[in-house]
Amino acid sequence: MISTQSFGQGTITGNIKDKKTNETLIGASIIILNQNRGTSTDFNGHFSIDYESLPIKIECSYIGYEQTIIEIN
């Protein structure tokens, strides 16, 4: 499960959790495709990443889980 929110100019924040168990995924990778930006989730599954312009595609991955790509307009 991925929840994201866009705050202000150029920052996306969100939490990455297991869809079935609702457990946070510590260290999940978050990459903005075509912008050379990336981060990983903290101990609480939270992430924050700056972007250059919208729309963007965010790739989320974690060992043992299917990779997810979402588009934010």
C-alpha positions in Angstrom: 0.0 0.0 0.0 1.4 3.4 -1.0 -0.1 6.7 0.3 1.4 9.9 -1.0 0.7 13.6 -0.5 2.2 16.6 -2.3 3.1 19.5 -0.1 4.2 22.9 -1.3 6.5 23.2 -4.3 8.3 20.1 -5.3 8.1 17.7 -2.3 6.2 14.4 -2.1 5.8 12.6 1.2 4.1 9.3 2.0 4.2 6.0 3.8 4.8 2.5 2.5 2.9 -0.3 4.1 2.1 -4.0 3.5 -1.3 -4.1 1.9 -2.4 -7.2 3.8 -0.8 -6.7 7.2 -0.6 -2.9 7.3 3.0 -3.2 8.6 5.4 -0.5 7.6 8.1 -1.4 5.2 11.4 -0.1 6.6 14.0 0.7 3.9 11.7 0.5 0.9 13.3 2.2 -2.2 11.5 5.2 -3.7 12.8 6.5 -7.1 11.5 9.2 -9.3 11.9 7.9 -12.8 13.8 10.2 -15.3 14.9 12.7 -12.6 17.8 10.8 -10.9 16.3 11.2 -7.5 15.7 8.5 -4.9 15.3 7.8 -1.2 14.3 5.1 1.2 11.6 4.8 3.9 12.6 5.3 7.5 11.8 3.2 10.6 8.1 4.2 10.4 7.8 3.6 6.6 7.8 7.3 5.9 9.6 9.0 3.0 10.0 12.5 1.6 11.5 13.3 -1.8 11.8 16.5 -3.8 10.9 16.6 -7.5 11.6 18.9 -10.4 8.3 19.1 -12.1 5.0 17.3 -12.5 3.9 14.8 -13.8 6.2 12.2 -12.3 6.4 8.5 -12.0 7.5 7.0 -8.7 8.9 3.5 -8.6 8.6 1.8 -5.2 10.4 -1.5 -4.5 11.1 -3.7 -1.5 12.7 -7.2 -1.3 10.1 -9.9 -1.6 7.4 -7.5 -3.0 6.2 -6.7 -6.5 7.6 -3.4 -7.8 5.0 -0.6 -8.1 5.0 2.4 -10.3 2.6 5.2 -9.7 2.0 8.4 -11.6 1.4 11.7 -9.9 0.1 14.7 -11.9 
